[in-house]
Amino acid sequence: MRATAIIPVKRFEAAKRRLSGTGAASHRPALARAMLADVLLGLNEARLLDRIVVVTGEPEAVEVAEEAGVEHLVDPDDRGHVEAAAIGVADAIARGDECVALIAGDCPLLEGFELDRELDAQAPGVALIPDRHGTGTNGLILTPPDAIEPAFGPDSRERHLARAREAGVRCRIATVPSMALDLDTGEDLRQLVLALAADPERAPATSAALRQLGETGG
């Protein structure tokens, strides 16, 4: 089964708003870049992906994609994750891909072997990879690529389940521990720091960015 990972990425400067009220807010663009680099590092370790594509209107995200040796598509309007995902899905369909994995760009702990496990188990339909709270969506595996229309954003898990029901396609919840933690709040940041302290070899770019944040008093 030909599978492509699609990572929709919005502008790094806009991304920092999700950490407003924390000391890291002003450093969010640097963190966003670092986390994307680590997501691509993990995806490059997956054996069952044929292509990895970043869809973005952010020039620095294009640089990160090129550094990682993966493809990129331009999101000219930069309207958000849903629109960027649609660009990637349309490209995958045009290329004859049978499956796409839509992956959040702020899950820096991602392990390629865990995604491989879910790709290997994938049947026609949808696999939903929830966040650690069980309410959001950090990944969607779609077979075929247009099995449902993505609906990312707060509380997206229920929207995706509803869309699968409406489309009459099977939807399973896929437990992927390394993709459970994304960075939306100060508490998420604290959990990420703890995870990296326990395993310093993981997410090297994010670890370096967080060290810089500490050095600058963030």
N, C-alpha and C positions, 0 to 999 in steps of 0.2 A: 504494500500500500504506500503510495507516494504521499509523503506528509511534509507540510511546511509550517514552521513556527512564524507567527506574525506578532510583532511587538509594537502596539500603537504608543507613540510618545508625544505628549504635548510640550509646549515650550517650557524650558526649565525655569524661567523667571516666573511664569504663572504657577508652576507647581509648588512654589514655596508658600503659597497662601494657606495650604493645608496644615502648615506648622505654625501659623500665626499664634502669637501668645507664648511661644517657647523661645528659648535662647538660640535655637537652631534655625529660626525662621530666615534670618539673613543669609544663612549658609545653604539654604535648600537647593539652589541651582547646582552648587558643587556636589552636594549629596546626590541629587537626581542623576547627574552625569556618572558619578561613581557607581551608583546602584545599577544603572543600565549596563555599564561595563561588566559588572559581576553577573548580571542576568545573562548576558551574551556569553560570558565565560562558561557558565553552567550549561547553556544550550549547546555550545560547541562540543561539549562532552557527551551529548546524547547521540546514540548510535542510529536511532530510527528516524531521524530528521533528514530529509533530503535538501531542504533549504531553510535559511533563517533570514527573515526580512524585517527591518525596522521601517515603520511608516511614520513620518514626522515632518513638521515644518520648522524644526529646531536645528539650526546649522551645527551646533555642538553635538547633537545626537547623531547627525550624519558622520561627523568626525569619529565618534565612538564606534559606529558601525564599521567604518572603513578600517579603523585600527583592529577591530575584531575579525576582519575578513569576511563580513557578512553583507548581504545586499541591503539596499535601502530604496524606499519609494518616497516621493515628495507628497506631503499633504498640503496643498497650496493654500487652503483656507484656514487650516489649523483650528478647526471648530471643536475638537475634542476626540476622546477615545473611540466613540461609536463611529464617527465619520472616518477616522483613520483606519479602524478595523475594516470598514466596508471597502476602502481602497485596497487593502491587502487581500481581502477575500475575493474581490473581483479579479485581481491579478492572478491569484491561485487558480481560480476556475478557468481563466483564459489559458493558463499553462497546463491544464489537465490534472491538477493535483486532486487526489481523492479525499484528503483529510487536511484540516488546518488546526493548529493549536494556537489560540489567541492567549498571549502571555502578558501579564502586567510587568511594566518596566521597573517596578520598585519592590521586587522580591529578591534581594541580593543573595539570599542563602540558597537559591535554587540549585538542586543537584540533578544533573542530566540523567543519571540512572533511574531516579524516581519518575521522571517524565517518560523515559523509555518504558517503564513498567505499565504506565497508563496507556501509552500508544500501542503497546503489544496487546493489551486487553480490549482495545477499542473495537466496537462493532458499529454498524450503522446507527446513527443517533447522536446524542450529546453526552459528554462527560463534563461535569461541572466541578471545578476545583475551588472550594470556598476559602475565604480568609479565616483567620484564627477565631473570629467572633461567630462565624457561621452565618453571617448575614450578607456579606459581600462576595464578589467573584474575583479571584486572582488568576483564573485560567478557564478557558473553554476549549474543549476538543470537539470539533464538528466533523461528522462524516455523513453526507458529503459536506463540503465547505459552507454551503448555504442551508444547512439543516434547519437553523433558526437564525433570526436577525439578532445580533448582540444588543444588550441593553445595560451597559456598564453604568456604574454610579452607585450611590448609597442604596443599600438593601436590594442589590441587583440579583441576589440568589433567587428570591421569590419571583422576580420578573422573568428570569431565565426558565425557571421551572414552569411558569404559566405559559410561556411561549412554546416550550416543548409540548405541553399538553395540547395547546391550540393547534400545533402543527401535526399532532399525532405521531410524534417521534419519541423513542425511548430516551430517557435522561437518567443517568446514574450520578451519584455523588462520589467523586474520586478524592480519596484522602492522600494528599501529597504534603508531608510535614515540612519539607524545605520551602514550600510555596505558601505556607499559611500566614507568614508574617510579612506584611507590607508596611509602608511608612506613611501614616496619615496623621498621627497624633503624637503628643509628647510621650504618652505611655508606650506607643509603638516604638519610639526612639529608645526609650529605656530598655524595652525588651530586646531590641536589636543589639544594644551595647552589651547586655548580659550574655546574649548568645555568642557574640564575637569574643567576649572575654573567656568563655568556656572553650572555644575552639578558634584560636588565633589564626589558623591557616585558612579559614573560610573567608570568602568575600574580601580579597585583598584590597581592591580599590576602595570599597566602602570603609574598611578598617582604617586605611590611610586617611580618608576624608574625615572620619570621626576623630582620629588623633589630631588632625589639623584643627578641627573644631575645638577640641579641648585645649590645644595650645593657644588658641586665640581668645579663650575665655568664654566660648559659646555655651 
